[in-house]
Amino acid sequence: MASTESVVGDGWDFGYLMPQISFTESIENQSLALVPFSDPRFVAIANSCDATNALKSGLTDAFGRDCKSSALLVNSNAPGNIDFVAVLDFRNAVAISSLIDGFSLQLSGGNAGYPQWSNYFDFYSYTPTTDGNLVGQSLALTGYERSEGFAGQTTPYLPPSTSIHPGVDNGVLDALLLQWNRKHLNKKSDRGTRALFRSLQVASAASRLPGVGTRVPTIHDLGLSVATWVSAFEVLSHPGNGNANKTTVLDCLEDASWMSPKLKARSYQSKSHSGKTVRRINFCQRLYTELYQTRNDFLHGNKVAFKSLFPFRDDRLPSLPAIAVLVYRAALEGFLRHLPGSLSSNTPNNLEAWFENSFRRRPYEEALENLIARKTT
């Protein structure tokens, strides 16, 4: 965080520009804050720092129109171990929580613009230096520029932020940030927290817009997205000893709870390679088996078709990359049930109350129920 410009006395430092997304309210904990440009803390920083103000005022879309963006701020009193990895873990927790919320609302009947790709949560490559200019950094770029010449643009392959209305699944985000505190503030980085935040990083990669740079994605772009999603599930479900596989992921999904009888019902079968029924599974588990089989077909060189990218090979349904994040939510719940520190109390009654009352269940379950209804019509 050494490259950020500090404003003495305000308690917060500018960290990163997030040009593609604008939340109406801040999302924060005691160390980090994702804020809209209108947040008084960011306004104060921009008014006191020419380089930060250049980023704030010099950003437009490809046609010169002003855009709504966000900034990630770092508390000046944050512990020294709140490094870039901690920032990424926070960003990934927010991104996945927002994508779950967006897909849940869209597939349950919402008609507003919701973020569907993790590209919306990218950090801008340039950030202020301590001498009031701008430094750009990526694997492909290291650059130093004077701030008065800045004329930045948002990416042209995403809808403008003015047409996107992001939210978060508060239950998911709260549970993830409890684990963020445990890892980065309490320094309890055990195998469980490592698996969780590594899986979130892979899930963020899986949920990037397929086919960037090709205008129209190919079947292989979408297949790669599915393959990366399966990796995110397997990182989460790895037993520590042995291997992660379809069974470990189905076991993780087994621990998710459902209010809907349709989603509780074990109406489907998971079969072995020989065709023998191994276990009865519910709808969400069945969706994962679709992801798993499609991943295998793509990565093992098997014959694939366009319909392979859709649940039950039904191209009237949303694609597998689109529904993967909904299945991932159930895997997160199943995983977090067994992770120390997820709740203030680990008694079974309080545990059940947490997941029933804190997780935003209705839009999420309605989205999955709508998939069942569309599948049967």
C-alpha positions in Angstrom: 0.0 0.0 0.0 3.1 2.2 -0.1 2.1 3.9 -3.4 -1.1 5.4 -2.0 -1.4 9.1 -1.2 -2.3 9.8 2.4 -4.3 12.6 3.8 -3.2 13.3 7.3 -5.9 13.4 9.9 -8.9 12.0 7.9 -8.3 8.5 9.0 -8.4 6.9 5.6 -6.0 6.6 2.6 -6.9 6.1 -1.0 -6.1 2.6 -2.2 -7.5 1.8 -5.6 -9.9 3.1 -8.2 -12.7 0.7 -9.2 -14.1 2.4 -12.4 -16.7 -0.2 -13.5 -19.0 -0.3 -10.4 -20.7 2.2 -8.1 -22.5 1.2 -5.0 -24.9 3.7 -3.4 -23.6 3.0 0.1 -20.2 2.0 1.4 -19.3 -1.6 2.1 -16.7 -1.7 4.9 -15.1 -3.1 7.9 -12.7 -1.5 10.4 -9.8 -1.7 7.9 -11.1 -1.3 4.4 -14.0 0.5 2.7 -15.4 0.2 -0.8 -17.1 3.6 -1.2 -18.9 5.6 -4.0 -17.3 8.7 -5.3 -19.8 10.7 -3.2 -18.5 9.3 0.1 -17.2 12.3 2.3 -14.0 10.4 3.0 -13.1 10.0 -0.6 -14.2 13.6 -1.4 -11.9 14.9 1.3 -9.0 12.8 -0.1 -9.6 14.0 -3.7 -9.9 17.6 -2.6 -6.5 17.3 -0.8 -4.6 15.4 -3.5 -4.3 16.4 -7.1 -3.5 12.9 -8.3 -6.5 11.4 -6.6 -8.7 14.2 -7.9 -7.3 13.5 -11.4 -8.5 9.9 -11.2 -11.9 11.0 -9.8 -12.6 13.8 -12.4 -10.6 12.5 -15.4 -12.5 9.2 -15.9 -15.1 8.8 -18.6 -16.6 6.1 -20.8 -15.4 5.6 -24.4 -17.6 8.5 -25.6 -16.5 11.1 -23.1 -19.5 10.7 -20.8 -19.0 11.0 -17.1 -19.3 7.7 -15.2 -20.1 6.6 -11.7 -17.3 4.7 -10.0 -16.1 3.6 -6.6 -12.8 3.7 -4.6 -11.3 1.3 -2.1 -10.0 3.1 0.9 -7.6 1.8 3.6 -7.9 2.8 7.2 -4.8 4.8 8.3 -4.7 2.8 11.5 -5.1 -0.6 9.9 -2.6 -3.2 11.1 0.5 -3.6 9.1 -0.5 -7.1 7.9 -3.4 -5.6 5.9 -1.5 -6.1 2.7 -2.5 -6.5 -0.9 -3.6 -10.1 -0.3 -5.9 -8.9 2.4 -7.3 -6.2 0.0 -7.9 -8.9 -2.7 -9.6 -11.2 -0.2 -12.0 -8.4 0.8 -12.6 -7.4 -2.9 -13.3 -11.1 -3.8 -15.7 -11.5 -0.9 -17.7 -8.4 -2.0 -17.6 -9.4 -5.7 -18.9 -12.9 -5.2 -21.6 -11.7 -2.7 -22.7 -9.1 -5.3 -22.8 -11.6 -8.2 -24.9 -14.0 -6.1 -27.3 -11.2 -5.3 -27.4 -10.1 -9.0 -28.1 -13.5 -10.5 -30.6 -14.3 -7.8 -32.6 -11.2 -8.4 -32.4 -11.5 -12.2 -33.4 -15.1 -12.3 -36.2 -14.6 -9.8 -37.9 -12.0 -12.0 -36.0 -8.8 -11.5 -35.6 -6.4 -14.4 -32.9 -3.9 -13.3 -29.3 -4.1 -14.4 -27.3 -6.3 -12.0 -23.5 -7.1 -12.1 -23.0 -10.5 -13.6 -19.3 -10.6 -14.1 -16.4 -10.1 -11.7 -14.7 -7.6 -14.2 -16.9 -5.0 -12.6 -14.8 -5.2 -9.5 -11.4 -4.8 -11.2 -8.9 -2.3 -9.8 -7.7 0.4 -12.1 -4.0 0.0 -13.1 -3.0 3.6 -12.1 -2.9 4.8 -8.6 -1.5 8.0 -7.0 2.2 8.2 -5.8 3.4 10.0 -2.8 4.8 12.8 -4.9 1.3 13.5 -6.5 1.6 11.7 -9.8 0.4 8.4 -11.1 2.0 5.0 -11.3 0.6 2.2 -13.4 1.4 -1.4 -12.6 0.4 -4.8 -14.0 2.3 -7.9 -15.3 2.4 -6.1 -18.7 2.9 -2.5 -17.5 5.1 -0.4 -15.3 4.6 3.3 -16.0 4.9 6.7 -14.3 2.9 9.6 -15.5 2.1 13.2 -14.4 -1.4 13.4 -13.0 -2.5 16.5 -14.9 -2.4 14.6 -18.2 -4.8 11.8 -17.0 -7.7 11.0 -19.3 -9.0 7.6 -18.3 -11.7 5.4 -19.8 -13.8 2.6 -18.5 -13.7 -0.7 -20.3 -15.8 -0.8 -23.5 -17.0 -4.4 -23.2 -19.2 -3.9 -20.1 -22.4 -1.8 -19.8 -21.8 1.6 -18.2 -21.9 1.7 -14.4 -24.9 4.1 -14.7 -27.0 1.2 -15.9 -25.9 -1.2 -13.2 -27.5 -1.4 -9.8 -25.3 -3.5 -7.6 -26.2 -5.0 -4.2 -24.8 -7.8 -2.1 -26.2 -11.0 -0.5 -25.7 -9.7 3.0 -25.8 -13.0 4.7 -23.0 -14.3 2.4 -20.9 -11.2 2.8 -21.3 -11.1 6.6 -20.2 -14.7 6.8 -17.2 -14.1 4.5 -16.1 -11.0 6.3 -16.2 -12.8 9.7 -13.6 -15.2 8.1 -11.7 -12.2 6.7 -11.4 -10.9 10.3 -10.3 -14.3 11.5 -7.6 -14.6 8.8 -6.3 -11.0 8.6 -7.0 -9.5 12.0 -6.9 -12.5 14.3 -4.2 -14.2 12.3 -6.0 -17.6 12.3 -4.9 -18.7 8.8 -5.6 -22.4 9.0 -6.3 -24.8 6.2 -10.0 -23.8 6.2 -9.5 -20.1 5.8 -6.8 -20.7 3.1 -9.2 -22.9 1.2 -12.0 -20.4 1.5 -10.1 -17.4 0.2 -8.3 -19.4 -2.5 -11.6 -20.7 -3.7 -13.0 -17.1 -3.8 -10.1 -16.1 -5.9 -10.7 -18.9 -8.3 -14.4 -18.2 -8.4 -13.6 -14.5 -9.2 -11.5 -15.7 -12.1 -14.3 -18.1 -13.2 -16.9 -15.4 -13.2 -15.0 -13.0 -15.5 -16.7 -12.2 -18.8 -15.9 -15.0 -21.3 -14.4 -14.1 -24.6 -13.0 -10.6 -23.9 -11.0 -9.5 -26.9 -13.1 -11.7 -29.4 -16.4 -9.7 -29.3 -18.3 -13.0 -29.5 -17.2 -15.8 -27.2 -16.6 -19.2 -28.6 -17.8 -22.5 -27.2 -14.3 -22.9 -25.8 -14.4 -19.6 -24.0 -17.5 -20.7 -22.2 -16.1 -24.2 -21.5 -13.0 -22.6 -19.9 -15.3 -20.7 -17.6 -17.1 -23.9 -16.6 -13.8 -25.6 -16.0 -12.6 -22.8 -13.7 -15.8 -22.9 -11.8 -15.4 -26.6 -11.0 -11.9 -25.8 -9.8 -13.4 -23.2 -7.4 -15.7 -25.9 -6.0 -12.9 -28.4 -5.6 -10.6 -26.0 -3.8 -13.4 -25.4 -1.3 -14.3 -29.0 -0.8 -10.7 -30.5 -0.7 -10.6 -32.8 2.4 -6.9 -32.0 3.2 -6.0 -35.7 2.9 -6.9 -37.4 -0.3 -8.4 -35.7 -3.4 -11.1 -33.3 -4.2 -13.6 -34.8 -6.7 -17.3 -34.8 -7.6 -18.1 -36.7 -4.3 -16.4 -34.1 -2.1 -18.3 -31.3 -3.8 -21.6 -33.1 -3.5 -20.9 -33.7 0.2 -20.3 -30.0 0.7 -23.5 -29.1 -1.1 -25.3 -31.7 1.0 -24.8 -29.5 4.0 -26.6 -26.5 2.6 -30.1 -26.0 4.0 -33.3 -25.2 2.0 -36.6 -23.7 2.9 -38.2 -24.8 -0.4 -39.5 -28.4 -0.5 -38.6 -28.5 -4.2 -35.0 -27.7 -3.5 -34.8 -30.1 -0.5 -36.2 -33.0 -2.5 -33.7 -35.6 -3.7 -35.3 -36.0 -7.0 -32.2 -36.8 -9.1 -29.6 -39.5 -9.2 -25.8 -39.3 -9.3 -24.4 -42.2 -11.2 -21.0 -43.9 -11.6 -19.2 -44.3 -14.9 -20.9 -47.7 -15.2 -24.3 -46.1 -14.9 -25.0 -47.4 -11.4 -26.9 -45.0 -9.1 -24.5 -43.9 -6.3 -26.7 -41.5 -4.4 -29.9 -39.5 -4.5 -29.3 -35.8 -4.9 -31.2 -32.5 -4.9 -31.6 -29.9 -7.7 -28.5 -27.9 -6.7 -26.4 -30.9 -6.5 -27.7 -32.0 -9.9 -26.7 -28.6 -11.4 -23.2 -29.3 -10.1 -23.0 -32.7 -11.8 -23.9 -30.8 -15.1 -21.0 -28.4 -14.5 -18.7 -31.3 -13.6 -19.5 -33.4 -16.7 -19.2 -30.4 -19.0 -15.8 -29.6 -17.5 -14.6 -33.1 -18.1 -15.8 -33.1 -21.7 -14.0 -29.8 -22.5 -10.7 -30.6 -20.7 -10.5 -34.2 -21.8 -11.0 -33.5 -25.4 -14.4 -35.2 -25.7 -16.9 -34.1 -28.3 -18.9 -31.1 -27.2 -21.9 -29.2 -28.6 -23.4 -25.9 -28.0 -26.1 -27.4 -25.8 -23.4 -28.9 -23.5 -23.2 -25.4 -22.1 -26.7 -25.5 -20.6 -28.2 -27.4 -17.7 -29.9 -30.6 -19.0 -28.7 -29.6 -22.5 -31.7 -27.2 -22.6 -30.7 -24.0 -24.3 -33.9 -22.3 -23.1 -32.2 -22.1 -19.7 -29.5 -19.8 -18.5 -26.0 -21.1 -19.4 -23.9 -23.1 -17.0 -21.5 -20.2 -16.4 -24.5 -18.1 -15.4 -25.9 -20.5 -12.9 -22.6 -21.6 -11.4 -22.5 -18.8 -8.9 -25.9 -19.9 -7.5 -24.6 -23.4 -6.9 -21.4 -21.9 -5.4 -23.5 -20.1 -2.8 -24.8 -23.4 -1.5 -21.3 -24.8 -1.4 -20.2 -21.7 0.6 -23.0 -22.3 3.1 -22.1 -26.0 3.4 -18.4 -25.2 3.9 -18.9 -22.3 6.4 -21.1 -24.5 8.6 -18.0 -26.5 9.6 -15.5 -23.6 9.7 -14.4 -22.4 13.1 -15.3 -18.8 13.9 -18.1 -18.5 11.3 -20.6 -17.7 14.1 -20.6 -16.0 17.5 -21.8 -19.4 18.9 -21.5 -22.8 17.4 -24.5 -24.4 19.1 -26.7 -26.2 16.6 -29.8 -24.0 17.3 -27.9 -20.7 16.8 -26.2 -22.2 13.7 -29.5 -23.0 12.1 -30.9 -19.6 13.0 -28.0 -17.8 11.4 -28.4 -19.5 8.0 -32.2 -19.3 8.0 -32.4 -15.7 9.1 -29.2 -14.0 7.8 -28.9 -15.4 4.3 -31.1 -13.7 1.8 -33.0 -16.8 0.9 -36.1 -15.8 -0.9 -34.7 -14.3 -4.2 -32.0 -17.0 -4.2 -34.4 -19.9 -3.8 -36.9 -18.4 -6.2 -34.2 -18.2 -8.8 -33.5 -21.9 -8.5 -37.2 -22.7 -8.4 -37.7 -20.8 -11.6 -35.0 -22.9 -13.2 -36.9 -26.0 -12.1 -40.2 -24.6 -13.6 -38.5 -23.6 -16.9 -36.9 -27.1 -17.1 -40.3 -28.8 -16.8 -42.2 -26.7 -19.3 
